[in-house]
Amino acid sequence: MKKPVLKKAEPLFENRYVNVYDLVYEDGRHYYDASRRKQDDLLAGKEKAGLPDAVSAFVILRCPDGQERLLLFHEYRYPTGRYVLSIPSGLIDEQDRETEDPCVHAILRELKEETGLILQEGDEVRLISPFVFCTPGLSDESTALLAVHATLDSSHHLSQSGAEGSEIFDGFQLVTRKQAEDILTRGTDDEGEPYPLVTWAAMMYFLREFR
């Protein structure tokens, strides 16, 4: 089946944080798109996706007791009005785009800000997917998924003091595979709260790595 052809994107609302467009297609169809992107950079008008808006990391730590744990933390998410179990994530900045590998550069910066982790020799960053949609529904927001394998020893100190802007955190949760299975089975965290899809994906990846 021939795909619909975008005729124009009419801006309905624009500011520095989010833009809303009416996507008008040649057959008369309209679709509303909330996007961080400016009009000339909308995904709906591109042949190839290019760089995502953000990066998200599945961080697996080799702990001093020899056990691997998944790094999660409680982050206040404004649209939900509550703290939810999250993973290190952040937008790709202009300074990231100017580097050889924008996704890796961005996630290393976010790790330092949100966890205090600075990778050492022998640690690894692996690209899982260069571009996944958070939701191809009302929004075209996207993220790259990366896996980080690091050793947590006496030289590392987990800290959320580097949080910037409106970011609010409330402590870490280093999850074993058994705990990850329990969270996945319940569908909520230990407080009975739901969690984001990327957190679900991180736990699934963590369990898959063991099998």
DODREN-862724 format. One record per residue: y, x, z of N, C-alpha, C in turn; residue in three letters. Coordinates in nm, 4 decimals, decimal comma, padded with zeros to 6 digits. Last residue first. Layout:
BEGIN
SITE         nv         nu         nw        cav        cau        caw         cv         cu         cw   residuo
SITE          Y          X          Z          Y          X          Z          Y          X          Z       ala
...
end
This chain:
BEGIN
SITE         nv         nu         nw        cav        cau        caw         cv         cu         cw   residuo
SITE   -01,5085    02,0642    03,0485   -01,6365    02,0231    02,9883   -01,6762    02,1115    02,8715       arg
SITE   -01,2611    02,1476    03,1230   -01,3731    02,1810    03,2129   -01,5072    02,1563    03,1455       phe
SITE   -01,0871    02,0428    02,9433   -01,0973    02,1875    02,9491   -01,2183    02,2328    03,0317       glu
SITE   -01,0966    01,7730    03,0107   -01,1638    01,8178    02,8879   -01,1853    01,9682    02,8894       arg
SITE   -00,9301    01,7657    03,2341   -01,0721    01,7367    03,2478   -01,1523    01,7845    03,1274       leu
SITE   -00,6853    01,8291    03,1112   -00,7352    01,9108    03,2223   -00,8852    01,8896    03,2411       phe
SITE   -00,6557    01,6158    02,9349   -00,6696    01,7514    02,8826   -00,7311    01,8433    02,9876       tyr
SITE   -00,6246    01,4090    03,1217   -00,7359    01,4060    03,0272   -00,7616    01,5451    02,9687       met
SITE   -00,3864    01,4917    03,2425   -00,5089    01,4846    03,3218   -00,6322    01,4809    03,2322       met
SITE   -00,2085    01,4695    03,0248   -00,2276    01,5980    03,0924   -00,3570    01,5989    03,1724       ala
SITE   -00,2198    01,1966    02,9672   -00,2698    01,2918    02,8682   -00,2959    01,4283    02,9319       ala
SITE   -00,0961    01,0961    03,2002   -00,2347    01,0575    03,1675   -00,2954    01,1591    03,0701       trp
SITE    00,1521    01,2061    03,1496    00,0785    01,2479    03,2687   -00,0693    01,2135    03,2529       thr
SITE    00,2304    01,0700    02,9222    00,2083    01,2145    02,9105    00,1347    01,2694    03,0328       val
SITE    00,2603    00,8087    03,0230    00,1490    00,8377    02,9328    00,1234    00,9877    02,9211       leu
SITE    00,3541    00,8037    03,3767    00,3799    00,8084    03,2323    00,2554    00,8432    03,1507       pro
SITE    00,2097    00,5775    03,6252    00,2596    00,7078    03,5817    00,2750    00,7085    03,4294       tyr
SITE    00,2469    00,3455    03,9048    00,2020    00,3835    03,7701    00,2644    00,5168    03,7294       pro
SITE    00,1661    00,3873    04,2532    00,2656    00,3766    04,1475    00,2052    00,4129    04,0116       glu
SITE    00,0115    00,4278    04,4779   -00,0065    00,3018    04,4057    00,0922    00,2802    04,2928       gly
SITE    00,0282    00,6743    04,5802    00,1154    00,5737    04,6413    00,1025    00,4378    04,5733       glu
SITE   -00,1299    00,8280    04,4191   -00,1767    00,8047    04,5561   -00,0943    00,6994    04,6289       asp
SITE   -00,0915    00,6509    04,1009   -00,0948    00,7703    04,1852   -00,1389    00,7335    04,3266       asp
SITE   -00,3209    00,4554    03,8955   -00,1961    00,4743    03,9693   -00,2067    00,6043    04,0489       thr
SITE   -00,5696    00,4326    03,7917   -00,4586    00,3966    03,7038   -00,3239    00,4062    03,7715       gly
SITE   -00,8124    00,4951    03,9133   -00,7246    00,3945    03,9740   -00,6195    00,3430    03,8767       arg
SITE   -00,9067    00,6912    03,7344   -00,9883    00,5724    03,7618   -00,9025    00,4594    03,8199       thr
SITE   -00,7055    00,8838    03,7481   -00,7326    00,8170    03,6210   -00,8118    00,6882    03,6424       leu
SITE   -00,7343    00,9611    04,0147   -00,6072    00,9034    03,9691   -00,6277    00,8266    03,8384       ile
SITE   -00,9964    01,0660    04,0095   -00,9640    00,9530    04,0965   -00,8360    00,8826    04,0508       asp
SITE   -00,9671    01,2800    03,8302   -01,0593    01,1702    03,7984   -01,0264    01,0463    03,8808       glu
SITE   -00,7925    01,4374    03,9827   -00,7488    01,3839    03,8536   -00,8370    01,2672    03,8113       ala
SITE   -00,9590    01,5058    04,1949   -00,8424    01,4222    04,2210   -00,7887    01,3606    04,0922       gln
SITE   -01,1409    01,6665    04,0544   -01,1885    01,5458    04,1221   -01,0719    01,4521    04,1508       lys
SITE   -00,9737    01,8731    03,9704   -01,0335    01,7849    03,8702   -01,0887    01,6568    03,9331       arg
SITE   -00,6767    01,8802    04,1791   -00,8082    01,9287    04,1378   -00,8645    01,8330    04,0325       thr
SITE   -00,3303    01,9221    04,1563   -00,4421    01,8282    04,1478   -00,5697    01,8986    04,1033       val
SITE   -00,0612    01,9610    04,3410   -00,1549    02,0441    04,2664   -00,2910    01,9753    04,2695       leu
SITE    00,2383    01,8227    04,3398    00,1018    01,7833    04,3706    00,0103    01,8662    04,2816       gln
SITE    00,5679    01,8796    04,4824    00,4600    01,9052    04,3881    00,3295    01,8425    04,4358       phe
SITE    00,8848    01,7017    04,5323    00,7654    01,7764    04,5693    00,6570    01,7810    04,4628       gly
SITE    01,0735    01,5285    04,3996    01,0324    01,5095    04,5393    00,8963    01,5733    04,5648       asp
SITE    01,3752    01,5492    04,1998    01,2329    01,5716    04,2233    01,2009    01,5561    04,3714       phe
SITE    01,6003    01,4501    03,9578    01,5693    01,4401    04,1007    01,4181    01,4530    04,1172       ile
SITE    01,8560    01,5195    03,7230    01,7151    01,5335    03,7601    01,6976    01,5302    03,9114       glu
SITE    02,1113    01,5125    03,6244    02,0658    01,3937    03,6970    01,9208    01,4028    03,7420       ser
SITE    02,1691    01,8563    03,6351    02,2204    01,7252    03,5974    02,1678    01,6149    03,6862       gly
SITE    01,8642    02,0369    03,7088    02,0006    02,0274    03,6593    02,0386    01,8827    03,6303       glu
SITE    01,6663    02,2258    03,9360    01,6921    02,0992    03,8672    01,8395    02,0876    03,8297       ala
SITE    01,5956    02,4462    04,0829    01,6648    02,4695    03,9568    01,6950    02,3437    03,8786       gly
SITE    01,4439    02,3752    04,2967    01,5860    02,3957    04,3211    01,6656    02,4183    04,1928       ser
SITE    01,1781    02,3457    04,3098    01,2487    02,2496    04,2253    01,4003    02,2620    04,2422       gln
SITE    00,9240    02,5948    04,3086    01,0524    02,5465    04,3579    01,1123    02,4483    04,2582       ser
SITE    00,6661    02,8130    04,3942    00,7028    02,6871    04,3298    00,8301    02,6321    04,3931       leu
SITE    00,6462    03,1435    04,3472    00,6949    03,0488    04,4465    00,7388    02,9227    04,3746       his
SITE    00,4329    03,4223    04,3008    00,4894    03,2972    04,2514    00,5363    03,2107    04,3679       his
SITE    00,3092    03,6271    04,4250    00,4358    03,6583    04,3602    00,5046    03,5344    04,3043       ser
SITE    00,0672    03,5362    04,5145    00,1714    03,5554    04,6147    00,3075    03,5863    04,5529       ser
SITE   -00,0143    03,3241    04,2324   -00,0490    03,4175    04,3395    00,0716    03,4350    04,4307       asp
SITE   -00,1385    03,1479    03,9843   -00,0484    03,1253    04,0971   -00,0921    03,2172    04,2104       leu
SITE   -00,1499    03,2103    03,6452   -00,2075    03,2451    03,7751   -00,1025    03,2263    03,8838       thr
SITE   -00,1611    02,9624    03,3828   -00,0942    03,0673    03,4602   -00,1672    03,0908    03,5914       ala
SITE   -00,1390    02,8069    03,0847   -00,2386    02,8567    03,1789   -00,1759    02,9747    03,2523       his
SITE   -00,0097    02,5288    02,9325    00,0282    02,6533    02,9973   -00,0812    02,6881    03,0978       val
SITE    00,0103    02,3530    02,6302   -00,0701    02,3851    02,7478   -00,0259    02,5206    02,8009       ala
SITE    00,2385    02,1135    02,4939    00,1926    02,2513    02,5089    00,1069    02,2637    02,6338       leu
SITE    00,3598    01,8845    02,2620    00,2713    01,9040    02,3765    00,2214    02,0473    02,3782       leu
SITE    00,6822    01,7672    02,1763    00,5719    01,8596    02,1484    00,4906    01,8739    02,2755       ala
SITE    00,7991    01,4309    02,1272    00,7830    01,5502    02,2093    00,6731    01,6381    02,1509       thr
SITE    01,0443    01,1769    02,0422    00,9221    01,2545    02,0195    00,9187    01,3752    02,1117       ser
SITE    01,1826    00,8539    01,9732    01,1777    00,9751    02,0554    01,0411    01,0436    02,0439       glu
SITE    01,2517    00,6301    01,8378    01,1817    00,7320    01,7595    01,1641    00,8607    01,8395       asp
SITE    01,2057    00,3049    01,9896    01,2655    00,4384    01,9852    01,1827    00,5326    01,8995       ser
SITE    01,0619    00,0728    01,9641    01,2072    00,0603    01,9676    01,2750    00,1958    01,9511       leu
SITE    00,8053    00,2534    01,8529    00,8487    00,1141    01,8543    00,9994    00,1061    01,8503       gly
SITE    00,6637    00,4856    01,8830    00,7230    00,4590    01,7525    00,7646    00,3121    01,7402       pro
SITE    00,7050    00,6703    02,1678    00,6785    00,5342    02,1234    00,7416    00,5153    01,9869       thr
SITE    00,6710    00,9440    02,1522    00,6597    00,8786    02,2826    00,6329    00,7306    02,2613       cys
SITE    00,4883    01,1048    01,8970    00,5881    01,0041    01,9320    00,5632    00,9532    02,0731       phe
SITE    00,4497    01,4564    01,8740    00,3901    01,3252    01,8994    00,5023    01,2284    01,9369       val
SITE    00,4194    01,7651    01,7459    00,5061    01,6473    01,7348    00,4233    01,5215    01,7621       phe
SITE    00,2444    01,9761    01,7732    00,3853    02,0075    01,7502    00,4771    01,8863    01,7542       pro
SITE    00,0051    02,0042    02,0280    00,0520    01,9235    01,9163    00,2011    01,9489    01,8959       ser
SITE   -00,0500    02,2421    02,1699   -00,1532    02,1404    02,1505   -00,1186    02,0523    02,0304       ile
SITE    00,0078    02,5814    02,1971    00,0566    02,4580    02,1367   -00,0601    02,3623    02,1142       leu
SITE   -00,0012    02,7613    02,4975   -00,0761    02,7206    02,3786   -00,0199    02,5881    02,3269       arg
SITE    00,0636    03,0420    02,6837    00,1218    02,9164    02,6366    00,0548    02,8812    02,5054       val
SITE   -00,0669    03,2252    02,9600   -00,0771    03,1827    02,8201   -00,0048    03,0506    02,7974       glu
SITE   -00,0780    03,5376    03,1439   -00,0582    03,3930    03,1354   -00,0472    03,3532    02,9888       asp
SITE   -00,0773    03,8089    03,1010   -00,2068    03,7426    03,1148   -00,1974    03,5921    03,1160       gly
SITE    00,2214    03,8647    03,2722    00,1236    03,9179    03,1779   -00,0134    03,8551    03,2050       glu
SITE    00,3725    03,5497    03,3728    00,3450    03,6910    03,3865    00,2456    03,7350    03,2785       gln
SITE    00,6330    03,3045    03,3725    00,5008    03,3506    03,3312    00,4914    03,5023    03,3352       leu
SITE    00,7744    03,1640    03,6436    00,8054    03,2576    03,5367    00,6736    03,3222    03,4966       ile
SITE    00,8417    02,8591    03,8065    00,7408    02,9479    03,7473    00,8011    03,0347    03,6372       leu
SITE    01,0111    02,6709    03,9043    01,0326    02,8076    03,9494    00,9349    02,9070    03,8889       gly
SITE    01,0031    02,4120    03,8109    00,8940    02,4570    03,8977    00,9176    02,5946    03,9585       thr
SITE    01,2281    02,3551    03,6606    01,1634    02,2453    03,7317    01,0547    02,2895    03,8280       glu
SITE    01,3233    02,5992    03,5485    01,4154    02,5061    03,6140    01,3424    02,4089    03,7059       glu
SITE    01,0916    02,7171    03,4414    01,1715    02,7907    03,5395    01,2607    02,6961    03,6186       lys
SITE    01,0134    02,5160    03,2621    00,9246    02,5578    03,3713    01,0026    02,6288    03,4810       leu
SITE    01,2283    02,5157    03,0826    01,2053    02,3984    03,1680    01,1146    02,4328    03,2853       glu
SITE    01,1924    02,7665    02,9605    01,3163    02,7367    03,0334    01,2960    02,6199    03,1295       arg
SITE    00,9446    02,7262    02,8431    00,9596    02,8335    02,9410    01,0856    02,8129    03,0245       leu
SITE    01,0076    02,5204    02,6661    00,9198    02,4905    02,7799    00,9251    02,6014    02,8835       ile
SITE    01,1833    02,6462    02,4823    01,2283    02,5327    02,5625    01,1395    02,5100    02,6840       ala
SITE    01,0196    02,8402    02,3673    01,1412    02,8815    02,4373    01,1883    02,7705    02,5300       his
SITE    00,8295    02,6741    02,2452    00,7890    02,7656    02,3525    00,9105    02,8083    02,4336       val
SITE    00,9961    02,5428    02,0584    00,9179    02,4658    02,1556    00,8768    02,5536    02,2735       cys
SITE    01,1159    02,7466    01,8964    01,1972    02,6601    01,9815    01,1178    02,5869    02,0896       pro
SITE    01,0636    03,0487    01,8152    00,9720    02,9398    01,8491    01,0423    02,8455    01,9468       asp
SITE    01,2945    03,1955    01,7579    01,1812    03,2011    01,6651    01,0835    03,0874    01,6890       glu
SITE    01,5975    03,0017    01,8260    01,4970    03,1040    01,8545    01,3821    03,0964    01,7539       thr
SITE    01,7680    02,7935    01,7927    01,8071    02,9186    01,7279    01,7041    03,0292    01,7489       glu
SITE    01,6767    02,5913    01,9514    01,6592    02,5779    01,8065    01,6897    02,7071    01,7317       arg
SITE    01,7681    02,6602    02,2043    01,6252    02,6717    02,1737    01,6021    02,6735    02,0230       asp
SITE    02,0360    02,5967    02,1869    02,0008    02,7377    02,2046    01,8524    02,7608    02,1770       gln
SITE    02,0206    02,3177    02,1726    02,0651    02,3924    02,0550    02,0280    02,5398    02,0655       glu
SITE    01,7129    02,2155    02,3425    01,8566    02,2388    02,3316    01,8899    02,3133    02,2025       asp
SITE    01,4810    01,9719    02,3790    01,5046    02,0969    02,3081    01,6553    02,1102    02,2863       ile
SITE    01,4368    01,8260    02,7055    01,4871    01,8220    02,5689    01,4971    01,9629    02,5100       leu
SITE    01,1283    01,8445    02,8955    01,2722    01,8546    02,8775    01,3100    01,8531    02,7309       gly
SITE    00,8833    01,8737    03,1591    00,9285    01,8255    03,0288    01,0786    01,8466    03,0179       ser
SITE    00,6063    01,8945    03,3702    00,7272    01,9614    03,3214    00,7607    01,9188    03,1783       pro
SITE    00,5024    01,5585    03,4623    00,4719    01,6962    03,4230    00,6017    01,7612    03,3761       ile
SITE    00,4743    01,3164    03,7378    00,5202    01,3685    03,6093    00,4717    01,5100    03,5843       ser
SITE    00,4564    01,0201    03,9010    00,3855    01,1468    03,8870    00,4091    01,2017    03,7467       leu
SITE    00,7758    00,8850    03,9946    00,6458    00,8757    03,9280    00,5875    01,0155    03,9127       val
SITE    00,9986    00,7026    04,1932    00,9386    00,8327    04,1652    00,8026    00,8103    04,0996       tyr
SITE    01,1933    00,4373    04,0330    01,0993    00,4906    04,1314    01,0593    00,6337    04,0947       arg
SITE    01,3125    00,3027    03,8219    01,3673    00,2849    03,9563    01,2777    00,3398    04,0656       gly
SITE    01,2549    00,3242    03,5564    01,1555    00,2556    03,6401    01,2075    00,2291    03,7808       thr
SITE    01,4726    00,4603    03,4455    01,4361    00,3289    03,3895    01,3341    00,2524    03,4739       pro
SITE    01,4742    00,7034    03,6110    01,5745    00,5982    03,6256    01,5350    00,4640    03,5636       tyr
SITE    01,2405    00,8565    03,7924    01,2659    00,8138    03,6546    01,3533    00,6891    03,6581       arg
SITE    01,1974    01,1295    03,9912    01,2614    00,9979    03,9854    01,2955    00,9663    03,8405       tyr
SITE    00,8815    01,2819    04,0182    01,0143    01,2844    03,9578    01,0711    01,1430    03,9539       glu
SITE    00,6448    01,4800    04,1620    00,7060    01,3472    04,1691    00,8501    01,3573    04,1214       his
SITE    00,4209    01,6760    03,9569    00,5232    01,6593    04,0599    00,5786    01,5175    04,0540       phe
SITE    00,1379    01,8870    03,8877    00,2122    01,7627    03,8724    00,3223    01,7600    03,9776       leu
SITE   -00,0762    02,1161    03,7599    00,0538    02,1053    03,8247    00,1213    01,9735    03,7879       leu
SITE   -00,4164    02,1251    03,8271   -00,3137    02,0775    03,7348   -00,1839    02,0589    03,8111       leu
SITE   -00,6083    02,4126    03,9199   -00,5420    02,2857    03,9537   -00,4364    02,2536    03,8488       arg
SITE   -00,9009    02,6035    03,9746   -00,7945    02,5621    03,8840   -00,7399    02,4262    03,9271       glu
SITE   -00,9763    02,8250    04,2442   -00,9911    02,6950    04,1792   -00,8724    02,6678    04,0868       gln
SITE   -00,9270    03,0523    04,3877   -01,0162    03,0627    04,2724   -01,0334    02,9335    04,1957       gly
SITE   -00,7375    03,0405    04,5781   -00,8745    03,0137    04,6226   -00,9750    03,0172    04,5079       asp
SITE   -00,4963    03,0814    04,4355   -00,5532    03,1921    04,5130   -00,6960    03,1694    04,5609       pro
SITE   -00,5419    02,9123    04,1103   -00,4880    02,9243    04,2457   -00,5569    03,0363    04,3233       cys
SITE   -00,4334    02,8817    03,8024   -00,5451    02,9473    03,8710   -00,4942    02,9835    04,0101       arg
SITE   -00,3024    02,5841    03,6712   -00,2811    02,7017    03,7545   -00,4126    02,7524    03,8121       leu
SITE   -00,1873    02,4340    03,3879   -00,3087    02,4573    03,4658   -00,2939    02,5902    03,5386       ile
SITE    00,0283    02,2039    03,2649    00,0266    02,3337    03,3334   -00,0965    02,3437    03,4232       val
SITE    00,1292    02,0733    02,9849    00,0143    02,0558    03,0720   -00,0086    02,1915    03,1393       phe
SITE    00,4657    01,9889    02,9052    00,3647    02,0922    02,9308    00,2548    02,0432    03,0233       ala
SITE    00,6770    01,8915    02,6372    00,6062    01,8529    02,7595    00,4897    01,9492    02,7789       ser
SITE    00,9962    01,8754    02,4740    00,8686    01,9433    02,4971    00,8098    01,8931    02,6287       val
SITE    01,1854    01,6849    02,2264    01,1580    01,7390    02,3592    01,0259    01,8146    02,3600       ala
SITE    01,2171    01,6016    01,9661    01,3334    01,5950    02,0549    01,3108    01,6743    02,1827       asp
SITE    01,0595    01,8229    01,7214    01,0664    01,7052    01,8084    01,1938    01,7081    01,8925       pro
SITE    01,1453    01,9365    01,3903    01,1317    01,9613    01,5333    01,1355    01,8309    01,6126       leu
SITE    00,9869    01,7616    01,1166    01,0666    01,8712    01,1696    01,0416    01,8921    01,3186       gly
SITE    00,8786    01,5513    00,9554    00,9310    01,5241    01,0887    01,0212    01,6348    01,1426       ala
SITE    00,9681    01,4873    00,6163    00,8911    01,5607    00,7160    00,9593    01,5494    00,8511       lys
SITE    01,1392    01,3036    00,4983    01,0046    01,3166    00,4445    00,9127    01,3868    00,5437       glu
SITE    01,3595    01,0831    00,6785    01,3096    01,2166    00,6473    01,1683    01,2120    00,5895       lys
SITE    01,4562    00,8475    00,7792    01,5049    00,8895    00,6488    01,4540    01,0250    00,6041       gly
SITE    01,3482    00,8190    01,0282    01,3147    00,7174    00,9287    01,3592    00,7579    00,7883       ala
SITE    01,4667    01,0134    01,1828    01,3333    01,0382    01,1294    01,2975    00,9403    01,0182       leu
SITE    01,8075    01,1002    01,1334    01,7079    01,0007    01,1725    01,5735    01,0279    01,1062       leu
SITE    02,0238    01,2548    01,0771    01,9037    01,3245    01,1230    01,7940    01,2268    01,1649       asp
SITE    02,2521    01,1163    01,0223    02,1971    01,1984    00,9141    02,0701    01,2733    00,9530       asp
SITE    02,3046    00,9908    01,2734    02,2642    00,9127    01,1577    02,1987    00,9967    01,0481       gln
SITE    02,1561    01,1740    01,5481    02,2679    01,1235    01,4710    02,2169    01,0647    01,3398       lys
SITE    01,9154    01,0882    01,8027    01,9586    01,1588    01,6828    02,0804    01,0923    01,6183       arg
SITE    01,8120    00,9418    02,0000    01,9047    01,0459    02,0414    01,9716    01,1094    01,9195       arg
SITE    01,7836    00,5891    01,9276    01,7534    00,7291    01,8992    01,8567    00,8215    01,9625       ser
SITE    01,6476    00,2832    01,8541    01,7255    00,3550    01,9556    01,6866    00,5019    01,9471       ala
SITE    01,6467    00,0674    01,5888    01,5990    00,1979    01,6317    01,6965    00,2568    01,7333       asp
SITE    01,5335   -00,2296    01,4387    01,6298   -00,1658    01,5279    01,5683   -00,0407    01,5903       tyr
SITE    01,5030   -00,3260    01,1038    01,4357   -00,2795    01,2238    01,5363   -00,2031    01,3083       tyr
SITE    01,4692   -00,5577    00,8357    01,5558   -00,4883    00,9306    01,4715   -00,4450    01,0511       his
SITE    01,3983   -00,6059    00,4883    01,3544   -00,5950    00,6271    01,4568   -00,5170    00,7088       arg
SITE    01,4634   -00,6032    00,2226    01,5374   -00,6937    00,3102    01,4944   -00,6899    00,4550       gly
SITE    01,3421   -00,4095    00,0783    01,2866   -00,5445    00,0650    01,3539   -00,6445    00,1582       asp
SITE    01,4708   -00,1763    00,1580    01,5009   -00,2334    00,0264    01,4477   -00,3741    00,0095       glu
SITE    01,5837   -00,1949    00,5037    01,4921   -00,1532    00,3985    01,5159   -00,2324    00,2700       tyr
SITE    01,7837   -00,0722    00,7531    01,7783   -00,1744    00,6492    01,6915   -00,1220    00,5353       val
SITE    01,8013   -00,0337    01,0863    01,7377    00,0261    00,9693    01,7155   -00,0834    00,8661       leu
SITE    02,0593   -00,0149    01,2893    01,9884   -00,1187    01,2158    01,9333   -00,0527    01,0903       asp
SITE    02,0600    00,1965    01,5791    02,0813    00,1743    01,4366    02,0035    00,0517    01,3890       tyr
SITE    02,2074    00,3449    01,8541    02,1254    00,2327    01,8088    02,1624    00,2022    01,6641       val
SITE    02,1922    00,6405    02,0490    02,2487    00,5683    01,9357    02,1525    00,4561    01,8965       asn
SITE    02,2823    00,8153    02,3493    02,1872    00,7371    02,2690    02,2631    00,6642    02,1586       val
SITE    02,4766    01,0004    02,4421    02,3435    00,9937    02,5028    02,2408    00,9225    02,4146       tyr
SITE    02,7254    00,9832    02,3274    02,6658    01,1160    02,3378    02,5219    01,1132    02,3866       arg
SITE    02,6942    00,6852    02,1208    02,7657    00,7690    02,2166    02,6899    00,9000    02,2320       asn
SITE    02,6958    00,3924    01,9259    02,6814    00,5369    01,9289    02,7597    00,5960    02,0452       glu
SITE    02,5614    00,1106    01,7697    02,6167    00,1651    01,8938    02,5924    00,3146    01,8935       phe
SITE    02,4960    00,0636    01,5089    02,5381   -00,0506    01,5896    02,6044   -00,0055    01,7193       leu
SITE    02,4927    00,2042    01,1871    02,5108    00,2279    01,3311    02,5632    00,1027    01,4007       pro
SITE    02,2499    00,1433    00,9497    02,3816    00,1009    00,9950    02,3947    00,1241    01,1449       glu
SITE    02,0965    00,3118    00,7111    02,0901    00,2975    00,8570    02,2311    00,2650    00,9053       ala
SITE    01,9420    00,2007    00,4033    02,0524    00,2568    00,4813    02,0257    00,2348    00,6293       lys
SITE    01,6829    00,1855    00,2898    01,8029    00,1742    00,2063    01,9234    00,2357    00,2766       lys
SITE    01,3602    00,3081    00,3008    01,4835    00,2889    00,3768    01,6034    00,2902    00,2824       leu
SITE    01,0892    00,1387    00,1692    01,1878    00,2430    00,1443    01,3155    00,2119    00,2205       val
SITE    00,7521    00,0871    00,2809    00,8905    00,0391    00,2646    00,9868    00,1567    00,2504       pro
SITE    00,4754    00,2223    00,0887    00,5530    00,2134    00,2125    00,6931    00,1604    00,1843       lys
SITE    00,2215    00,0529   -00,0832    00,3448    00,1292   -00,0918    00,4265    00,1114    00,0349       lys
SITE   -00,1189    00,0836    00,0000    00,0000    00,0000    00,0000    00,1250    00,0879    00,0000       met
end
